[in-house]
Amino acid sequence: MTTFATLRALHTCIGSALSDLERLYKERSPSPSSPLDYPSLDVPHYPNSAISPTDELAEKLVNDRSAVVAIGYIVAACGQMSAIVKRPGGHLQACMRFIEEAHIVEILRDGNPQGMHVNDIHRAVVALRPSSAAPDLAVLTPERLGHILRVLATAHWLREVSPDVFANNRRSAVIDTGKTLEQLRAQPEKKYADTNGLAALLGHVCEASFFLEMTEWLLPDVHARNASPATPCPSGTEGPTGLRSYSTVFGLDLNTDLNFFEWLDLPENTFRRERFAHAMTGSSYTEGTLQDILQAFPWDNLPAGSVLVDVGGGIGTASLTVAHMHPDIRVVVEDRAPVVDKAPAEWGGEYAHIIDSGRVSWRVRDFLTPWKPLSESNEQAPDVFLLRMILHDWPDDVCRTILHQLRNAASSETRLVIGDALLLPACKDKESLVPEDSPLLPNLGMASLQSYLIDIMMMGNLASKERTVSEMEVLLYSAGWKISNIKRSTGSLWAYTIAAPI
């Protein structure tokens, strides 16, 4: 196929998917005379704000399974066309981290909906910083702030309504925490409490993306070339260049032998640790949908009183969703002591009755150690072990230990539910997310790019990875488990893998 033929095919793909999306909105419109429109990029929708029933329906339809497929095709085709016709540019990580830390989205939401001048935004940013560490106004200038915000407006993350006047849009509003400026000023450490976790996820990912030094980690000669000759070589294992060898980019960047989770547990990282817990809640909105876990496993088939153990479950976002919809299931969430100590208090009123009833509880456990019965009087094996976004945090040898411990505790009826992305090759293979004759990449290309970037981040931070189906199959089999089913989210690489003991 010639390049122009490919571009025309991609153009057709966009038009067809757009027609499907428009048809869905028209069919679901409350009134035939007033067709439902897709949400506008220029109109912010804050998570905690009240909106009209019509706008609420338009937002809800974005996550309809038919819409998800059409949106994936549009994003993939647009990304592929962009890659063909335009040279690549840089990334927005530094700018995104700045607006999250500086509370820009909340400042714009609190200000004039028609936009705030950069001078007013600058004053608000300075006023929200602690007096003990006030910014240097010769460094943080309105002019520099304006340049940062303009980058994000150019990338459609904000809106520049007139020169140097900025406002939120639909994308930036997603990371609004709903906190007032007074709340942020009085208790900045509580910014992410009682939120959907998306702002926390952004802050965590932007700060923790140590894979930027991946080249130095993988190529010792580049590290040697860039290392300061005045800096003595630290003690530790030395590589062939005489420089210290690190198992992760994270270790290279911070000059530490601690793994990411050990580092996170240091006393000085209390804020990062709490942000990470909320970020895992936010991740539930980026990989498939939180409701996908309800279709991932036949929960209705479990007998009353069945036990779901959420291994490394943090504050219990996913398993609480199951408990909420299935009142006969008991949930036990296992995690590290710093997480368990705070987890119940992180939930608001929605799940209070479940937690107060004792049907959902937390206990401290290191998942690298043998699994112990939930009580001395009941040594029965759990009905389900849930490992959601756990295995991608660890290299194969550690995953094998985690899985072995669960296999040793399992009965023949116990099932393992694993929530992680399952990557596909960027070429034709036995599994594809697109039709046979589609010009799109089988893995949906740019629409799936986030999962592949997370794969590299996992490699750099934790020496781990997002796995392919075959890699997951081999790993599970080596630890005494066999895959019985894989349930992918619609149009997504995110999947729930069900396994049974061998």
SELO-925573 format. One record per residue (C-alpha): x, y negated, z; residue in one letter; residue number from 1. Coordinates in Angstrom, 1 decimal, decimal comma, padded with zeros to 4 digits. Example, Ala and Ser with C-alpha at 12.3 -4.5 7.8 and 13.67 -1.06 7.14 Angstrom:
2
PT     c1     c2     c3 res   n
PT  012,3  004,5  007,8   a   1
PT  013,7  001,1  007,1   s   2
***
This chain:
502
PT     c1     c2     c3 res   n
PT  000,0  000,0  000,0   m   1
PT  001,4 -003,4 -000,9   t   2
PT  001,7 -006,1  001,7   t   3
PT -001,2 -008,2  000,3   f   4
PT -003,3 -005,0  000,2   a   5
PT -002,5 -004,4  003,9   t   6
PT -003,4 -008,0  004,8   l   7
PT -006,7 -007,7  002,9   r   8
PT -007,4 -004,4  004,7   a   9
PT -006,7 -006,0  008,1   l  10
PT -008,9 -008,9  007,1   h  11
PT -011,7 -006,5  006,3   t  12
PT -011,1 -004,8  009,6   c  13
PT -011,5 -008,1  011,5   i  14
PT -014,6 -009,0  009,6   g  15
PT -016,2 -005,6  010,2   s  16
PT -015,4 -005,6  013,9   a  17
PT -016,7 -009,2  014,2   l  18
PT -020,0 -008,1  012,5   s  19
PT -020,3 -005,3  015,0   d  20
PT -019,7 -007,6  017,9   l  21
PT -022,2 -010,2  016,6   e  22
PT -024,8 -007,5  015,9   r  23
PT -024,4 -006,3  019,5   l  24
PT -025,0 -009,8  020,9   y  25
PT -027,9 -010,4  018,6   k  26
PT -029,6 -007,0  019,6   e  27
PT -029,2 -007,8  023,3   r  28
PT -030,4 -011,3  023,1   s  29
PT -033,3 -012,1  025,4   p  30
PT -035,0 -014,0  022,6   s  31
PT -034,8 -013,3  018,8   p  32
PT -035,2 -017,0  018,1   s  33
PT -032,1 -017,8  020,2   s  34
PT -029,3 -015,3  019,5   p  35
PT -026,9 -014,7  022,4   l  36
PT -023,5 -016,2  021,6   d  37
PT -020,0 -014,9  022,6   y  38
PT -018,5 -016,8  025,6   p  39
PT -016,6 -019,9  024,5   s  40
PT -012,9 -020,2  025,1   l  41
PT -013,3 -023,8  026,1   d  42
PT -015,8 -023,2  028,8   v  43
PT -014,3 -021,8  032,1   p  44
PT -016,2 -019,2  034,0   h  45
PT -014,9 -019,0  037,5   y  46
PT -015,2 -015,7  039,3   p  47
PT -017,3 -017,1  042,2   n  48
PT -019,3 -019,7  040,3   s  49
PT -023,0 -019,5  039,6   a  50
PT -023,9 -019,3  035,9   i  51
PT -027,2 -019,0  034,0   s  52
PT -028,7 -015,6  033,3   p  53
PT -027,9 -016,0  029,6   t  54
PT -024,3 -016,8  030,2   d  55
PT -024,0 -014,0  032,7   e  56
PT -025,4 -011,5  030,1   l  57
PT -022,9 -012,8  027,5   a  58
PT -020,0 -012,2  030,0   e  59
PT -021,3 -008,8  030,9   k  60
PT -021,5 -007,7  027,3   l  61
PT -017,8 -008,3  026,9   v  62
PT -017,2 -005,0  028,8   n  63
PT -019,9 -003,1  026,9   d  64
PT -018,3  000,0  025,3   r  65
PT -019,2 -001,1  021,8   s  66
PT -017,8 -004,6  022,4   a  67
PT -014,5 -003,1  023,8   v  68
PT -014,0 -001,1  020,6   v  69
PT -014,7 -004,1  018,4   a  70
PT -012,5 -006,5  020,5   i  71
PT -009,7 -004,0  020,4   g  72
PT -009,8 -003,8  016,6   y  73
PT -009,9 -007,6  016,3   i  74
PT -006,9 -008,1  018,6   v  75
PT -004,9 -005,3  017,0   a  76
PT -005,6 -006,5  013,4   a  77
PT -004,9 -010,2  014,3   c  78
PT -001,6 -009,1  016,0   g  79
PT -000,6 -007,0  013,0   q  80
PT -001,4 -009,8  010,6   m  81
PT  000,6 -012,3  012,7   s  82
PT  003,5 -010,0  012,8   a  83
PT  003,5 -009,7  009,0   i  84
PT  003,2 -013,4  008,2   v  85
PT  005,0 -015,1  011,1   k  86
PT  008,4 -014,7  012,8   r  87
PT  008,1 -013,9  016,6   p  88
PT  008,4 -016,6  019,3   g  89
PT  009,2 -016,5  023,0   g  90
PT  007,1 -015,5  026,0   h  91
PT  005,1 -017,4  028,6   l  92
PT  006,2 -015,7  031,8   q  93
PT  008,0 -018,6  033,4   a  94
PT  005,2 -021,1  032,7   c  95
PT  002,5 -018,7  033,8   m  96
PT  004,3 -018,0  037,1   r  97
PT  004,6 -021,8  037,7   f  98
PT  000,9 -022,6  037,3   i  99
PT -000,1 -019,7  039,6   e 100
PT  002,3 -020,7  042,3   e 101
PT  001,5 -024,4  041,9   a 102
PT -002,3 -023,7  042,2   h 103
PT -002,9 -025,5  038,8   i 104
PT -006,1 -023,6  038,0   v 105
PT -007,6 -024,4  041,4   e 106
PT -006,6 -028,1  041,0   i 107
PT -008,2 -028,4  037,6   l 108
PT -011,3 -026,6  038,8   r 109
PT -011,6 -029,0  041,8   d 110
PT -011,0 -032,1  039,5   g 111
PT -012,9 -033,5  036,6   n 112
PT -014,3 -030,7  034,4   p 113
PT -013,6 -032,9  031,4   q 114
PT -009,9 -032,8  032,2   g 115
PT -007,3 -034,4  034,5   m 116
PT -004,4 -036,6  033,5   h 117
PT -001,0 -035,0  034,2   v 118
PT -000,2 -037,8  036,7   n 119
PT -003,2 -036,8  038,8   d 120
PT -002,3 -033,1  038,5   i 121
PT  001,2 -033,9  039,6   h 122
PT  000,0 -035,7  042,7   r 123
PT -002,2 -032,8  043,6   a 124
PT  000,6 -030,3  043,1   v 125
PT  002,9 -032,3  045,4   v 126
PT  000,2 -032,7  048,0   a 127
PT -000,3 -029,0  048,3   l 128
PT  003,3 -028,1  048,9   r 129
PT  004,4 -027,7  052,5   p 130
PT  006,1 -030,8  054,0   s 131
PT  009,0 -028,7  055,2   s 132
PT  009,9 -027,9  051,6   a 133
PT  008,6 -030,9  049,6   a 134
PT  009,6 -030,8  045,9   p 135
PT  012,3 -033,2  044,7   d 136
PT  010,4 -035,7  042,7   l 137
PT  013,4 -036,3  040,5   a 138
PT  013,1 -032,7  039,4   v 139
PT  009,4 -032,1  039,5   l 140
PT  008,3 -035,0  037,3   t 141
PT  004,9 -035,6  035,6   p 142
PT  006,7 -035,4  032,2   e 143
PT  008,1 -032,0  032,9   r 144
PT  004,8 -030,8  034,3   l 145
PT  003,1 -032,0  031,1   g 146
PT  005,5 -030,1  028,9   h 147
PT  004,8 -026,9  030,9   i 148
PT  001,0 -027,3  030,6   l 149
PT  001,3 -028,1  026,9   r 150
PT  003,0 -024,8  026,2   v 151
PT  000,1 -023,0  027,9   l 152
PT -002,5 -025,1  026,1   a 153
PT -000,7 -024,2  022,8   t 154
PT -001,0 -020,5  023,8   a 155
PT -004,7 -021,0  024,6   h 156
PT -004,2 -020,5  028,4   w 157
PT -005,3 -024,1  029,1   l 158
PT -007,0 -026,9  027,1   r 159
PT -005,5 -030,2  026,3   e 160
PT -008,6 -032,4  025,8   v 161
PT -006,6 -035,6  025,0   s 162
PT -002,9 -036,4  025,2   p 163
PT -001,7 -035,5  028,6   d 164
PT -005,2 -034,6  029,9   v 165
PT -005,7 -030,9  030,7   f 166
PT -008,6 -028,7  031,7   a 167
PT -009,2 -025,0  032,4   n 168
PT -010,7 -022,8  029,8   n 169
PT -012,1 -019,3  029,9   r 170
PT -008,7 -017,6  030,1   r 171
PT -007,2 -019,7  032,9   s 172
PT -010,5 -019,5  034,9   a 173
PT -009,9 -015,7  035,2   v 174
PT -007,0 -016,3  037,6   i 175
PT -009,0 -018,8  039,8   d 176
PT -009,0 -017,6  043,4   t 177
PT -012,1 -019,6  044,3   g 178
PT -010,2 -021,2  047,2   k 179
PT -010,7 -025,0  047,9   t 180
PT -007,6 -027,2  047,9   l 181
PT -008,2 -027,7  051,6   e 182
PT -008,0 -023,9  052,1   q 183
PT -004,8 -023,7  050,0   l 184
PT -003,2 -026,5  051,9   r 185
PT -004,1 -025,1  055,3   a 186
PT -003,5 -021,4  054,7   q 187
PT -001,5 -020,8  051,5   p 188
PT -000,6 -017,3  052,7   e 189
PT -004,3 -016,4  052,4   k 190
PT -004,7 -017,5  048,8   k 191
PT -005,4 -013,9  047,6   y 192
PT -007,6 -012,8  050,5   a 193
PT -011,2 -011,9  049,4   d 194
PT -010,5 -012,3  045,7   t 195
PT -010,6 -010,0  042,6   n 196
PT -006,8 -009,9  042,8   g 197
PT -006,1 -011,1  039,3   l 198
PT -004,1 -014,2  040,4   a 199
PT -002,1 -012,0  042,8   a 200
PT -001,4 -009,6  039,9   l 201
PT -000,2 -012,4  037,7   l 202
PT  002,1 -013,8  040,4   g 203
PT  003,5 -010,4  041,2   h 204
PT  004,2 -009,4  037,6   v 205
PT  005,7 -012,7  036,7   c 206
PT  008,1 -012,7  039,7   e 207
PT  008,9 -009,0  039,6   a 208
PT  009,7 -008,7  035,9   s 209
PT  013,4 -007,9  036,4   f 210
PT  013,5 -006,1  033,1   f 211
PT  014,8 -009,5  031,6   l 212
PT  018,3 -008,2  032,5   e 213
PT  017,6 -004,8  030,9   m 214
PT  020,5 -005,3  028,4   t 215
PT  023,1 -005,9  031,1   e 216
PT  021,8 -002,8  033,0   w 217
PT  021,9 -000,5  029,9   l 218
PT  025,1 -001,9  028,3   l 219
PT  027,9 -002,2  030,9   p 220
PT  030,1 -004,2  028,5   d 221
PT  027,5 -006,9  028,3   v 222
PT  027,3 -007,0  032,1   h 223
PT  031,1 -007,2  032,2   a 224
PT  031,2 -010,0  029,6   r 225
PT  028,6 -012,1  031,5   n 226
PT  029,9 -011,4  035,0   a 227
PT  031,8 -014,2  036,7   s 228
PT  035,5 -013,3  037,0   p 229
PT  035,6 -015,2  040,3   a 230
PT  033,0 -012,9  041,9   t 231
PT  034,6 -009,9  043,6   p 232
PT  033,1 -006,5  042,7   c 233
PT  030,8 -005,5  045,5   p 234
PT  031,2 -002,2  047,3   s 235
PT  029,3  000,7  045,9   g 236
PT  029,4  003,1  043,0   t 237
PT  031,5  001,6  040,2   e 238
PT  030,7  002,2  036,6   g 239
PT  033,2  002,5  033,7   p 240
PT  033,7 -001,3  033,6   t 241
PT  034,6 -001,6  037,3   g 242
PT  031,3 -003,3  038,0   l 243
PT  028,8 -001,7  040,3   r 244
PT  026,4  000,7  038,8   s 245
PT  022,7  000,3  039,6   y 246
PT  019,9  002,8  039,2   s 247
PT  017,5 -000,1  038,2   t 248
PT  017,5 -003,5  036,7   v 249
PT  015,8 -004,6  040,0   f 250
PT  018,9 -003,5  041,9   g 251
PT  021,2 -005,2  039,5   l 252
PT  019,3 -008,5  039,8   d 253
PT  019,2 -008,5  043,6   l 254
PT  022,4 -006,7  044,2   n 255
PT  020,7 -004,0  046,4   t 256
PT  020,5 -000,3  046,7   d 257
PT  017,0 -000,5  048,1   l 258
PT  014,2  000,6  045,8   n 259
PT  011,4 -001,8  045,1   f 260
PT  009,0 -000,5  047,8   f 261
PT  011,8 -000,4  050,5   e 262
PT  012,7 -004,0  049,6   w 263
PT  009,0 -005,0  049,7   l 264
PT  008,8 -003,7  053,3   d 265
PT  011,5 -006,1  054,5   l 266
PT  010,2 -008,6  057,1   p 267
PT  011,0 -011,5  054,8   e 268
PT  008,7 -010,1  052,1   n 269
PT  005,5 -010,2  054,1   t 270
PT  003,9 -012,6  051,6   f 271
PT  005,0 -010,5  048,6   r 272
PT  003,8 -007,3  050,3   r 273
PT  000,3 -008,7  050,9   e 274
PT  000,2 -010,2  047,4   r 275
PT  001,2 -006,8  045,9   f 276
PT -001,8 -005,1  047,7   a 277
PT -004,2 -007,7  046,2   h 278
PT -002,4 -007,3  042,8   a 279
PT -003,3 -003,6  042,8   m 280
PT -006,9 -004,7  043,2   t 281
PT -006,5 -007,0  040,2   g 282
PT -005,0 -004,2  038,1   s 283
PT -008,4 -002,5  038,4   s 284
PT -009,7 -005,2  036,1   y 285
PT -007,0 -004,9  033,5   t 286
PT -006,8 -001,1  032,9   e 287
PT -010,1  000,0  031,6   g 288
PT -012,7 -001,2  034,2   t 289
PT -013,0 -000,4  037,8   l 290
PT -016,3  001,5  037,0   q 291
PT -014,4  003,9  034,7   d 292
PT -013,5  006,0  037,8   i 293
PT -017,1  006,8  038,2   l 294
PT -017,2  008,5  034,8   q 295
PT -013,7  010,0  035,2   a 296
PT -014,8  012,9  037,4   f 297
PT -018,1  014,7  038,0   p 298
PT -018,5  013,3  041,5   w 299
PT -022,2  014,4  041,6   d 300
PT -021,1  018,0  041,5   n 301
PT -019,3  017,8  044,8   l 302
PT -021,1  019,2  047,8   p 303
PT -022,3  016,8  050,5   a 304
PT -019,4  016,1  052,9   g 305
PT -016,7  016,5  050,3   s 306
PT -013,4  014,7  051,0   v 307
PT -011,6  012,5  048,6   l 308
PT -008,0  011,6  049,6   v 309
PT -006,7  008,5  047,9   d 310
PT -002,9  009,0  048,0   v 311
PT -001,0  005,8  048,1   g 312
PT -004,4  004,0  047,7   g 313
PT -003,5  000,6  049,1   g 314
PT -006,5 -001,1  050,4   i 315
PT -008,7  001,5  048,7   g 316
PT -010,2 -000,4  045,8   t 317
PT -010,8  002,6  043,5   a 318
PT -011,9  005,1  046,2   s 319
PT -014,3  002,6  047,8   l 320
PT -016,0  002,3  044,4   t 321
PT -016,6  006,0  044,5   v 322
PT -017,8  005,9  048,1   a 323
PT -020,2  003,1  047,4   h 324
PT -021,9  005,0  044,6   m 325
PT -021,7  008,5  046,2   h 326
PT -022,8  008,2  049,9   p 327
PT -022,2  012,0  050,5   d 328
PT -018,4  011,7  049,8   i 329
PT -016,0  010,9  052,6   r 330
PT -012,8  008,9  051,7   v 331
PT -009,5  008,9  053,4   v 332
PT -006,9  006,3  052,0   v 333
PT -003,3  007,1  052,7   e 334
PT -000,5  004,5  052,4   d 335
PT  002,5  002,9  054,2   r 336
PT  002,0  001,5  057,7   a 337
PT  002,2 -002,2  056,7   p 338
PT -000,6 -001,7  054,2   v 339
PT -002,8  000,5  056,4   v 340
PT -002,5 -002,0  059,3   d 341
PT -004,2 -004,7  057,2   k 342
PT -006,3 -002,8  054,7   a 343
PT -009,8 -002,7  056,5   p 344
PT -009,6 -006,5  057,2   a 345
PT -009,1 -007,2  053,5   e 346
PT -012,6 -006,3  052,6   w 347
PT -015,6 -008,6  052,9   g 348
PT -019,2 -007,8  053,6   g 349
PT -019,9 -005,7  050,5   e 350
PT -018,3 -002,5  051,9   y 351
PT -018,5 -003,3  055,7   a 352
PT -021,2 -000,8  056,3   h 353
PT -019,2  002,0  054,7   i 354
PT -016,1  001,2  056,7   i 355
PT -018,0  000,7  059,9   d 356
PT -019,6  004,1  059,5   s 357
PT -016,2  005,8  059,3   g 358
PT -017,0  007,3  055,9   r 359
PT -014,0  005,4  054,6   v 360
PT -010,8  005,4  056,7   s 361
PT -007,1  004,8  056,4   w 362
PT -004,1  006,7  057,7   r 363
PT -000,4  006,3  057,5   v 364
PT  001,4  008,8  055,3   r 365
PT  004,6  009,0  053,3   d 366
PT  003,6  010,9  050,2   f 367
PT  007,1  012,4  049,9   l 368
PT  006,5  014,4  053,1   t 369
PT  004,2  017,5  053,5   p 370
PT  000,5  016,7  053,6   w 371
PT -001,0  017,2  057,0   k 372
PT -004,6  018,2  057,7   p 373
PT -007,0  015,3  058,5   l 374
PT -007,6  016,6  062,0   s 375
PT -006,5  019,5  064,3   e 376
PT -010,1  020,8  064,2   s 377
PT -010,3  020,8  060,4   n 378
PT -007,5  022,2  058,3   e 379
PT -009,6  022,6  055,2   q 380
PT -008,0  021,3  052,0   a 381
PT -009,5  018,1  050,5   p 382
PT -011,8  018,5  047,5   d 383
PT -010,1  015,8  045,5   v 384
PT -006,7  014,1  045,6   f 385
PT -006,6  010,8  043,8   l 386
PT -003,3  009,4  042,5   l 387
PT -004,2  006,1  040,9   r 388
PT -001,3  004,1  039,5   m 389
PT  001,1  006,1  041,6   i 390
PT  003,1  008,4  039,3   l 391
PT  004,1  005,6  036,9   h 392
PT  006,0  004,1  039,9   d 393
PT  008,4  007,0  040,2   w 394
PT  010,9  009,0  038,2   p 395
PT  010,1  012,6  037,4   d 396
PT  012,0  014,2  040,2   d 397
PT  010,2  012,1  042,8   v 398
PT  006,8  012,6  041,1   c 399
PT  007,5  016,4  041,3   r 400
PT  008,0  016,1  045,0   t 401
PT  004,7  014,1  045,4   i 402
PT  002,8  016,7  043,3   l 403
PT  004,4  019,7  045,1   h 404
PT  003,3  018,4  048,5   q 405
PT -000,3  018,1  047,2   l 406
PT -000,2  021,5  045,5   r 407
PT  001,0  023,1  048,8   n 408
PT -002,0  021,5  050,6   a 409
PT -004,6  022,3  047,9   a 410
PT -007,0  025,2  047,7   s 411
PT -008,0  026,9  044,5   s 412
PT -011,0  024,5  044,3   e 413
PT -009,0  021,3  044,9   t 414
PT -008,8  018,9  041,9   r 415
PT -006,2  016,3  041,2   l 416
PT -007,4  013,0  039,6   v 417
PT -004,5  010,9  038,1   i 418
PT -005,2  007,3  036,9   g 419
PT -002,4  006,1  034,7   d 420
PT -001,9  004,9  031,1   a 421
PT -001,1  007,7  028,7   l 422
PT  000,9  006,3  025,9   l 423
PT  000,5  007,2  022,2   l 424
PT  003,2  007,0  019,5   p 425
PT  003,0  004,0  017,1   a 426
PT  002,6  006,5  014,2   c 427
PT  000,1  009,1  013,2   k 428
PT -000,3  011,9  015,7   d 429
PT -002,9  014,4  016,9   k 430
PT -004,6  011,7  018,9   e 431
PT -005,5  008,2  017,7   s 432
PT -007,6  005,3  018,9   l 433
PT -008,6  004,3  015,3   v 434
PT -010,4  006,0  012,4   p 435
PT -008,3  008,1  009,9   e 436
PT -008,4  005,5  007,1   d 437
PT -007,8  002,4  009,3   s 438
PT -004,8  000,1  008,5   p 439
PT -004,3 -000,4  012,2   l 440
PT -001,6  001,4  014,2   l 441
PT -003,0  004,6  015,8   p 442
PT -002,3  003,2  019,3   n 443
PT -004,1 -000,1  018,5   l 444
PT -000,9 -002,0  018,2   g 445
PT -001,0 -005,4  019,8   m 446
PT -004,3 -004,6  021,6   a 447
PT -002,4 -002,0  023,6   s 448
PT  000,9 -003,9  024,0   l 449
PT  000,4 -004,6  027,7   q 450
PT  000,7 -000,9  028,5   s 451
PT  004,0 -000,6  026,7   y 452
PT  005,3 -003,8  028,4   l 453
PT  004,4 -002,3  031,7   i 454
PT  006,3  000,8  030,7   d 455
PT  009,5 -001,2  030,3   i 456
PT  008,8 -003,1  033,6   m 457
PT  008,4  000,3  035,4   m 458
PT  011,7  001,4  033,8   m 459
PT  013,5 -001,8  035,0   g 460
PT  012,0 -002,1  038,4   n 461
PT  011,6  001,5  039,5   l 462
PT  013,5  003,7  037,0   a 463
PT  010,1  005,2  036,1   s 464
PT  007,8  005,0  033,1   k 465
PT  004,3  005,2  031,7   e 466
PT  004,0  008,8  030,3   r 467
PT  002,8  010,3  027,1   t 468
PT  000,2  013,1  027,2   v 469
PT  002,9  015,7  026,7   s 470
PT  005,2  014,2  029,3   e 471
PT  002,4  014,3  031,8   m 472
PT  001,5  017,8  030,9   e 473
PT  005,1  019,0  031,4   v 474
PT  005,5  017,1  034,7   l 475
PT  002,2  018,5  036,2   l 476
PT  003,0  022,1  035,1   y 477
PT  006,4  021,9  036,8   s 478
PT  004,7  021,1  040,1   a 479
PT  002,0  023,8  039,9   g 480
PT -000,8  021,9  038,2   w 481
PT -002,5  022,3  034,9   k 482
PT -004,4  019,6  033,0   i 483
PT -008,1  020,6  032,6   s 484
PT -009,4  017,3  031,1   n 485
PT -008,4  013,8  030,0   i 486
PT -010,9  011,0  030,1   k 487
PT -009,8  007,9  028,3   r 488
PT -011,4  004,5  028,8   s 489
PT -013,1  003,3  025,6   t 490
PT -010,6  002,0  023,1   g 491
PT -007,8  002,1  025,7   s 492
PT -004,6  003,9  026,6   l 493
PT -005,8  004,0  030,2   w 494
PT -006,9  007,5  031,2   a 495
PT -007,9  009,7  034,1   y 496
PT -006,2  013,0  033,9   t 497
PT -007,9  015,9  035,8   i 498
PT -005,7  018,8  036,9   a 499
PT -006,3  022,1  038,7   a 500
PT -003,9  024,3  040,7   p 501
PT -002,1  027,0  038,6   i 502
***
